[in-house]
Every structure is written in structure tokens, then in C-alpha cells.
Amino acid sequence: MADGKPVNNIISMNLDDIKYGNDTKEHGDKVKADIGGILKSAMEIGIVKDILDNHKFPLNSSEETKKELKYLVEITKNADEDDINFCKLIENNHYDFFVIVAKKLGLDVTKEQILKWVADIDPLLFYLKDKFNRARPYQLAKELNLELYPIIRTDANSAAYPSGHTMDFLVILYHFGKMKPEAASEINELYHKIKKVRELSGVHYPSDRQVSEYLFKELIKYKLIRHGNSSKEKETNEK
């Protein structure tokens, strides 16, 4: 007991108070600009409210979060050299990686095109990341005395939830699929091969990926992501 309260309640309260950190100016600027209008549309449709109200991340003090962290400890500890190299590649050059993927699929896609595709999603992702402000796994693992040593140190400068890389993967592969529908099975198989790389890296919980997958499906359902319809592509075509 401490001040009349069980010690475990105090521990839980402190754990649940742990956040990633402060919002960045870059995030704020992108959210305000909302280049493609996807954030505004997602708000009007109710997608944002649904995510905020019904798809919150598990509490830091929850058993689910502890299981996620133990899972991350295990997979990062058992990563081999190929795993480590791939984690570093995706952290530092994942857009270049997808340019290579496109070529293997027989598609002529530039890095600039890929950046345009993902740019419209950033305001929505940053808005949600800053609202949830979920601590990165290494921040929470330290408080729980878990030996989690991320393979990479992400320079994303953002909270964990939702996973931005997961959304990038999904958006980019969606466009590839529109460009080459006959490669749908191959593209889907590729996603399932790479989707857990940020967990393997030790920088995301599985639930970060899962909420991004749910959000992506909602954006597709309401046709907020459409091939050949990015704001920057429109600007380029109009010039």
C-alpha cells in the first residue's frame, strides 16, 4: 500500500501516462495543409471519429501490450543477418525498394511518383499519430525492464500508432495493383512477406500495423484513395 492505494494501481497509472512526446512542427504544417483533402474527407465521413473512438491502442498497462512487447523482444533477439539488412533497407530506403519492386513487376514507376502517392495520406496519419501519441516500444520496454533492443533507430520522429510504414506499403502496392491487375496475387504475397518488418525492427507493435490495415480498408471503401488521383499529380498535370 502507498497513500492508501495499491502499489500495482500506481504502477498502472504511471505506465498509462507514458507518451511518445510532443507534436512536431512538420506534422502540424502537413495536417493544416492537408494537400489531398483526405484528412478532411475522412473527418466528414466519420472515419477519423471511428478510429479515435473505437480503435484505440491497448493500454500500456494491459496484458495485450505486455504480450506485444515480449513478442518484439523475442523476434528482434532472433533476427539473422538478412533480417537486419532488410530492416535497415526499409528504414532508410523503402521508397527505393518499391521502385525496384515495380521494375520486377514490369512497371515504370519513379521514386517521385511513389512520394506523390503517399503524400496525400501523411496529414491523416500525422493527425492520428499526434492524437494517440503512443509511446514507441523501446520507451515502454525500458519502464517494464524488458530487454528490447531495436534493430534500427527510426528517424520518423513520430508516435507509434498507426504505423506510417504499413500505410505506405499498402498505398504503394494498391497503385501497383491498379497498374497491373494481373499481378494482384504476387503483390498480395509480397505485402504478407514484408508487413511485419517494422515489428522485426523493434519500432512498432503489431497493433500499430493492424490499425493501419483497418484504416486503409476504410479509405478504399469510401474511395478516398484512387489511382491517378493524387493532389500533386493533379498539380503537375495542370502546370
C-alpha positions as CSV (number, residue, x, y, z in Angstrom):
1,M,0.0,0.0,0.0
2,A,1.1,3.6,-0.7
3,D,-1.0,6.5,0.5
4,G,-3.9,4.1,0.8
5,K,-3.7,2.9,-2.8
6,P,-2.4,-0.5,-4.0
7,V,1.1,-0.2,-5.5
8,N,0.0,-2.0,-8.7
9,N,-2.6,0.7,-9.4
10,I,0.1,3.4,-9.1
11,I,2.3,1.4,-11.5
12,S,-0.5,1.0,-14.0
13,M,-1.4,4.7,-13.8
14,N,2.3,5.7,-14.4
15,L,2.6,3.3,-17.4
16,D,-0.5,4.6,-19.0
17,D,0.8,8.2,-18.7
18,I,3.8,7.4,-20.8
19,K,3.5,9.0,-24.3
20,Y,5.8,9.3,-27.3
21,G,6.4,13.0,-26.9
22,N,5.5,16.4,-28.3
23,D,3.9,17.0,-31.7
24,T,6.4,18.3,-34.3
25,K,6.0,21.5,-36.4
26,E,6.4,19.3,-39.6
27,H,3.4,17.3,-38.6
28,G,1.4,20.4,-37.8
29,D,2.2,22.0,-41.1
30,K,1.2,18.9,-43.1
31,V,-2.0,18.5,-41.1
32,K,-3.0,22.1,-41.7
33,A,-2.2,21.9,-45.4
34,D,-4.0,18.6,-45.9
35,I,-2.7,18.6,-49.5
36,G,-5.1,15.9,-50.9
37,G,-8.0,16.7,-48.7
38,I,-8.1,13.1,-47.4
39,L,-8.0,14.1,-43.7
40,K,-10.9,16.5,-44.2
41,S,-12.9,13.9,-46.1
42,A,-12.1,11.2,-43.5
43,M,-13.4,13.5,-40.8
44,E,-16.6,14.3,-42.7
45,I,-17.3,10.6,-43.4
46,G,-16.6,9.6,-39.8
47,I,-13.5,7.5,-40.4
48,V,-11.4,9.6,-38.0
49,K,-14.0,9.5,-35.3
50,D,-14.4,5.7,-35.7
51,I,-10.6,5.3,-35.3
52,L,-10.4,7.6,-32.3
53,D,-13.4,6.2,-30.5
54,N,-13.5,2.5,-31.5
55,H,-9.9,1.5,-32.4
56,K,-7.7,2.9,-29.6
57,F,-4.4,1.1,-28.9
58,P,-4.2,-1.2,-25.9
59,L,-3.4,0.5,-22.6
60,N,0.3,0.5,-21.8
61,S,-0.6,-1.4,-18.6
62,S,-2.6,-4.0,-20.4
63,E,-1.7,-7.7,-20.8
64,E,-2.1,-7.3,-24.5
65,T,0.6,-4.6,-24.7
66,K,2.9,-6.7,-22.5
67,K,2.4,-9.7,-24.8
68,E,3.2,-7.4,-27.8
69,L,6.4,-6.2,-26.2
70,K,7.5,-9.7,-25.2
71,Y,6.9,-10.8,-28.8
72,L,9.1,-7.9,-30.1
73,V,11.8,-8.9,-27.6
74,E,11.8,-12.4,-29.0
75,I,11.8,-11.6,-32.7
76,T,14.4,-8.9,-32.5
77,K,16.7,-11.2,-30.5
78,N,16.4,-13.9,-33.1
79,A,16.9,-11.8,-36.1
80,D,19.6,-13.0,-38.5
81,E,21.8,-11.0,-40.8
82,D,19.4,-11.0,-43.7
83,D,16.6,-9.8,-41.3
84,I,18.8,-7.0,-40.0
85,N,19.8,-5.9,-43.5
86,F,16.2,-5.8,-44.7
87,C,15.2,-3.8,-41.6
88,K,17.8,-1.2,-42.4
89,L,16.9,-1.1,-46.0
90,I,13.2,-0.4,-45.2
91,E,14.1,2.2,-42.6
92,N,16.5,4.1,-44.9
93,N,15.4,3.4,-48.5
94,H,11.9,1.9,-48.6
95,Y,10.8,4.1,-51.5
96,D,13.8,3.0,-53.5
97,F,12.9,-0.6,-52.5
98,F,9.5,-0.2,-54.1
99,V,11.0,1.3,-57.3
100,I,12.9,-2.0,-57.6
101,V,9.7,-4.0,-56.9
102,A,7.9,-2.0,-59.6
103,K,10.6,-2.9,-62.2
104,K,10.4,-6.6,-61.3
105,L,6.7,-6.3,-61.9
106,G,7.4,-4.8,-65.3
107,L,6.1,-1.3,-64.2
108,D,7.8,2.0,-64.9
109,V,7.4,3.8,-61.6
110,T,9.7,6.5,-60.3
111,K,10.5,7.4,-56.7
112,E,8.9,10.8,-57.3
113,Q,5.6,9.1,-58.2
114,I,5.7,7.0,-55.1
115,L,6.3,10.0,-52.9
116,K,3.2,11.7,-54.5
117,W,1.1,8.7,-53.8
118,V,1.9,8.6,-50.1
119,A,2.0,12.4,-49.6
120,D,-1.8,12.7,-49.5
121,I,-2.1,10.2,-46.7
122,D,0.5,11.9,-44.4
123,P,-1.8,14.5,-42.9
124,L,-4.3,11.9,-41.8
125,L,-1.6,9.7,-40.4
126,F,0.1,12.5,-38.6
127,Y,-3.2,13.8,-37.2
128,L,-3.9,10.3,-35.7
129,K,-0.4,9.7,-34.5
130,D,-0.4,13.0,-32.7
131,K,-3.9,12.4,-31.2
132,F,-3.0,9.0,-29.9
133,N,0.7,9.9,-29.1
134,R,1.5,6.2,-28.4
135,A,5.0,5.6,-27.0
136,R,7.3,3.6,-29.2
137,P,8.0,0.1,-27.9
138,Y,11.5,0.8,-26.6
139,Q,10.1,3.6,-24.4
140,L,7.7,1.4,-22.7
141,A,10.0,-1.7,-22.6
142,K,12.5,0.4,-20.6
143,E,9.9,1.1,-17.9
144,L,9.0,-2.6,-17.8
145,N,12.6,-3.7,-17.6
146,L,12.3,-5.7,-20.8
147,E,15.4,-6.1,-22.9
148,L,14.2,-4.8,-26.2
149,Y,16.9,-3.6,-28.4
150,P,15.5,-2.3,-31.7
151,I,17.5,-3.3,-34.8
152,I,17.2,0.3,-36.1
153,R,16.5,3.6,-34.5
154,T,13.8,5.2,-36.6
155,D,14.2,8.8,-37.7
156,A,10.4,9.1,-38.3
157,N,10.1,11.5,-35.3
158,S,6.6,10.3,-34.7
159,A,4.4,8.3,-32.3
160,A,3.9,4.6,-33.0
161,Y,0.1,4.4,-33.7
162,P,-0.9,4.0,-36.5
163,S,2.1,2.7,-38.4
164,G,3.1,5.0,-41.2
165,H,5.3,2.5,-43.0
166,T,2.5,0.0,-43.1
167,M,0.2,2.6,-44.7
168,D,3.0,3.4,-47.2
169,F,3.3,-0.3,-48.1
170,L,-0.4,-0.6,-48.6
171,V,-0.9,2.6,-50.6
172,I,2.1,1.9,-52.9
173,L,1.1,-1.7,-53.6
174,Y,-2.5,-0.6,-54.2
175,H,-1.3,1.6,-57.0
176,F,0.9,-1.2,-58.4
177,G,-2.2,-3.4,-58.4
178,K,-4.2,-0.8,-60.3
179,M,-1.4,-0.6,-62.9
180,K,-1.1,-4.3,-63.3
181,P,-4.3,-6.1,-62.0
182,E,-3.0,-9.5,-63.3
183,A,-0.2,-9.2,-60.6
184,A,-2.7,-9.0,-57.7
185,S,-1.7,-12.3,-56.2
186,E,2.0,-11.6,-56.4
187,I,1.5,-8.1,-54.9
188,N,-0.6,-9.5,-52.1
189,E,2.0,-12.2,-51.4
190,L,4.7,-9.5,-51.2
191,Y,2.8,-7.5,-48.7
192,H,2.4,-10.5,-46.4
193,K,6.2,-11.1,-46.7
194,I,7.2,-7.6,-45.7
195,K,4.3,-6.4,-43.4
196,K,6.0,-7.4,-40.2
197,V,9.3,-5.8,-40.9
198,R,8.7,-2.8,-38.6
199,E,7.9,-5.2,-35.8
200,L,11.1,-7.2,-36.6
201,S,12.9,-3.9,-36.4
202,G,11.5,-3.4,-32.9
203,V,9.9,0.0,-33.6
204,H,6.3,-0.9,-33.9
205,Y,3.8,-3.0,-32.0
206,P,1.6,-5.5,-34.1
207,S,-1.4,-3.4,-33.2
208,D,0.2,-0.3,-34.9
209,R,0.2,-2.3,-38.1
210,Q,-3.3,-3.7,-37.6
211,V,-5.0,-0.3,-37.2
212,S,-3.2,0.9,-40.3
213,E,-4.6,-2.1,-42.2
214,Y,-8.1,-1.3,-40.9
215,L,-7.7,2.4,-41.8
216,F,-6.5,1.6,-45.3
217,K,-9.6,-0.6,-45.9
218,E,-11.8,2.2,-44.8
219,L,-10.1,4.7,-47.1
220,I,-10.5,2.3,-50.0
221,K,-14.2,1.5,-49.1
222,Y,-15.0,5.2,-49.3
223,K,-12.8,5.8,-52.4
224,L,-10.6,8.3,-50.7
225,I,-7.6,6.6,-52.3
226,R,-7.8,6.3,-56.1
227,H,-5.1,5.6,-58.6
228,G,-4.0,8.6,-60.7
229,N,-5.8,11.0,-58.4
230,S,-3.2,12.3,-56.0
231,S,-3.2,16.1,-55.5
232,K,0.4,16.5,-56.6
233,E,-0.3,14.6,-59.8
234,K,-3.2,17.0,-60.5
235,E,-0.9,20.0,-59.8
236,T,1.7,18.6,-62.2
237,N,-0.8,17.9,-64.9
238,E,-2.3,21.4,-64.6
239,K,1.1,23.1,-65.0
